[in-house]
Amino acid sequence: MGDTPGWSSRPDNSVDVGSWSEPLEARDAWFLYAERPDTPLDIGTVYVFEGSPAAGSGRGALAIEDTIAERLHLVPRYRQKVKRVPFNLAHPVWVDDPNFDLEQQVRHEMLKPPGSGAQLRAAVMRILSRPLDHRRPLWEVTVIHGLRSGKVVVVNRAHHAMVDGISALDIMTVLLDSSASPSPVSPPAEPWSPRPAPSGWELLRRVFVDLRRSSDQRGLGARDVWRAWRQPWLGWVSLGRSVVAPDQELFWNRAIGPKRTGRGLKVPLASFKALKTRFGCTVNDAILAVVAEGLHDWFVARGDRVPERIRVFCPVSVRDPSQRSRLGNRISGMVVELPTGEMEIAGRLQRISYSTAELKRSGQAVAADRLAALADWAPASLLVLAGRVMSTPQAGAKLNVTNVPGPQSPLFSGGSRLLEVWPFAPLYPSMGLGLAAVSYNGDVFFGLSADPGLVPDVEAFTRFIQTAAERCFALVV
């Protein structure tokens, strides 16, 4: 079966009659090169559903495997796996998995009595700390039941090589419904059979054919490189300064281990919007101010020296509306210096708002995106080495803070209402703490993930963020 229109991100790149493959873009392949056994680079999201269908009928979230089976044809990438090119002479390619088995991708796990929240957290972190199997499609769903509340939890994982945060939300809108009584799937599924994958020799032959073709079109390559570099000079200067400026290492900026721990926090979205109206900032600025305040209080409580500022990487989507349904990464980012020294929270918010506005005016996010685009001209073998030796993919940042806007109306699966969405971004080498936020149906859900060997008190940090949010929102009462 060919790619469904709207979900195919690149043209058919078959290398021989009868075989099919599709190359990964450089920025997607980077996440494969950078991954290590103790640092799985997949996006994890925990969805909490009510136990029984809202409409009194339907199969409920426990049967989400049936929903996936009905709609899998809408996302062809979910039946494809990665195949490496010999000697890494080119980036890996996507091929149809001839042994695709939905039961291998969707698992069920039952909690032992009493089915507490602590048991659930431990199960989720154990699932997220396990690398995905690269011999199969790079996604996995685990359905957890046995909670004493009766709720059903779905842990969704998709490799960063396949999706970014924005596109992951788009994919879930295919699997979730906007009402408790969903409409029939359109177009309906047809029988699926995998297309033959090219052999290693065929992939090598394509590399040589492409080299010969580009040598015949020498001028085109130079013009493309120039377009990739063409950005406002202030953006390059700003980004370059953030890369080379010296900065202290924080206690979580050491080599991480394989274990993970995490906590969640829910805050009303209306509170952040009130701050936006009161101070003329953005919702993202308000979230960063709360994080900065929480970091300050956390350092003080730990008895550590409080840094005046902490360099934070904030991913930014550069996906335009026409790309909302396309898989792959369309993310860039800004390196923001969060003020974490002693000051009033109103001043903290104002500094962050001014700083992010300056970064946007300088074009740093777009410049970072063009810098990443240059990887398209780097030999794949060099990117493999870069992925293995880089401590982090962010420009000198000490912490990742990701904020993804989600749908603001309730969603359903099998008639069961989706109650909560908890995001967990991957940890990178030498970055044992990460924070992600997703807004859904009137609330902002924070997910904090950490290496417990480096950050044994992530629960305390979560409490300080909660206190900081209450203090911040008092400004608009």
URWOGI-V818555 format. One line per field, one symbol per residue. ss: DSSP state (a for helix, b for strand, c for the rest). phi: phi as a letter, one per 20 degrees, with the letter a starting at -180 (. if undefined). burial: b if it has 9 or more other C-alpha atoms within 8 Angstrom, else e. A space follows every 10 residues. Layout:
BEGIN
ss: ???
phi: ???
burial: ???
END
This chain:
BEGIN
ss: cccccccccc ccccccccbc cbbccaaaaa aaaacbccbc cbbbbbbbbc cccccccccc aaaaaaaaaa aaaacaaaab bbbccaaacc ccbbbbcccc caaaabbbbb ccccccaaaa aaaaaaaacc ccccccccbb bbbbbccccc cbbbbbbbbc ccbcaaaaaa aaaaacbccc cccccccccc cccccbccca aaaaaaaaaa aaaaaacaaa aaaaaaaaac ccaaaaaaaa aaaacccccc cccccccccc bbbbbbbbaa aaaaaaaaac ccaaaaaaaa aaaaaaaaaa aaccccccbb bbbbbbbccc aaaccccbcc bbbbbbbbbc ccccaaaaaa aaaaaaaaaa aacaaaaaaa aaaaaaacca aaaaaaaaac ccccccccbb bbbbbccccc cbbccbbbbb bbbbcccbcc bcbbbbbbbb ccbbbbbbbb cccccccaaa aaaaaaaaaa aaaaaac
phi: .fffgndeeb ffdfdbgndc bbfffgfffg fffefcgecf ddedcddddf fdgfenboem ffefffffff dfffcggfdd ceceegmlfb fgcecfefdg bgfeeddccd ffgemeffff gfffffffee ffefecgeba cdedcofffn fdddedcbff fdbdgfffff ffffeddebf dfeffcfffd gdcfffeffg ffffffgfff fffffecgff ffffffffef bgffffffff fffeffbfee feecgedeec cabcbdcffg fffffgffdm ddffffffff fffffgffff ffmefeffbc fcedgcfdee gfdgdefnec ccrcedeffd ffafffffff ffffffffff ffmfffffff ffffffdegg fffgfffedf fbeefmfdbd cdcdfdfdcf dcclneffeb cdecffedgm bebbcccceb lncddecdcb effecfdfff gfffffffff fffffdf
burial: eeebeebbee eeebbeeebb bbbbbbbbbb bbbbbeebbb bbbbbbbbbb bebbbeebbb bbbbeebbeb bbbebbebbb bbeebeebbb bbbbbbbeee eeeebbbeee beeebbeebb bbebbbebbe bbeeebbbbb bbbbbbbbeb bbbbbbbbbb bbbbebbbbb beebbbbbbb eeeeeeeeee eeeebbbbee ebbbebbeee eeebeeeeee beeebeebbe bbebbbebbe ebeeeeeeee ebbbebebbb bbbbbebbbe bbbbbbeeee bbbebbbbbb bbbbbbbbbb eeeeebeebb bbbbbbbbbe eeebbbbbbe bbbbbbbbbb beeebeebbb bbbebbeebb ebbbbbbbbb bbbbbeeeeb bebbbbbbee ebeebbbbbb bbbbebeeeb bbbbbbbbbb bbbbbbbbbb bbbbbbbbbb bbbbbbbbbb bbebbeebee bbebbbbbbe bbbeeee
END
